[in-house]
């Protein structure tokens, strides 16, 4: 028997507001428990100039307890 215990998801968003919205949405998700999250501002520079800026958001979601697994979970990923 296989049990999905947790996942780590990494997202790129353009603004701090989008990062906060993504985190709040993950907190409200009833299919998993958000156990950890981080939001980090990133810049890409070329010749001393900022050519790209974004936020890296990492979410760690827990689905069941590793010591006493109860639920079997299947994740489906969709590319849009």
WOMOWO-V928987 format. One record per residue. RES is the residue in three letters. PSI is psi in radians with two decimals (999 if undefined). Layout:
# WOMOWO-V928987
res=RES psi=PSI
res=RES psi=PSI
This chain:
# WOMOWO-V928987
res=UNK psi=2.39
res=UNK psi=2.41
res=UNK psi=2.22
res=UNK psi=2.07
res=UNK psi=-0.90
res=UNK psi=2.86
res=UNK psi=2.71
res=UNK psi=2.14
res=UNK psi=2.40
res=UNK psi=2.21
res=UNK psi=2.69
res=UNK psi=2.21
res=UNK psi=2.78
res=UNK psi=-0.55
res=UNK psi=2.83
res=UNK psi=-0.61
res=UNK psi=-0.71
res=UNK psi=-0.65
res=UNK psi=-0.81
res=UNK psi=-0.70
res=UNK psi=-0.73
res=UNK psi=-0.77
res=UNK psi=-0.78
res=UNK psi=-0.67
res=UNK psi=-0.72
res=UNK psi=-0.61
res=UNK psi=-0.59
res=UNK psi=-0.21
res=UNK psi=2.21
res=UNK psi=-0.12
res=UNK psi=-0.28
res=UNK psi=2.96
res=UNK psi=2.20
res=UNK psi=1.94
res=UNK psi=-0.40
res=UNK psi=2.57
res=UNK psi=2.63
res=UNK psi=2.63
res=UNK psi=2.22
res=UNK psi=2.24
res=UNK psi=2.34
res=UNK psi=2.57
res=UNK psi=2.53
res=UNK psi=2.29
res=UNK psi=2.61
res=UNK psi=2.16
res=UNK psi=0.68
res=UNK psi=-0.09
res=UNK psi=2.49
res=UNK psi=2.09
res=UNK psi=-0.22
res=UNK psi=2.46
res=UNK psi=2.50
res=UNK psi=3.07
res=UNK psi=2.34
res=UNK psi=2.12
res=UNK psi=2.22
res=UNK psi=2.30
res=UNK psi=2.31
res=UNK psi=2.07
res=UNK psi=2.34
res=UNK psi=2.44
res=UNK psi=-0.64
res=UNK psi=2.88
res=UNK psi=2.29
res=UNK psi=-0.52
res=UNK psi=-0.60
res=UNK psi=1.28
res=UNK psi=2.35
res=UNK psi=-0.74
res=UNK psi=2.45
res=UNK psi=2.27
res=UNK psi=2.42
res=UNK psi=2.27
res=UNK psi=2.31
res=UNK psi=2.20
res=UNK psi=2.38
res=UNK psi=2.27
res=UNK psi=2.22
res=UNK psi=999
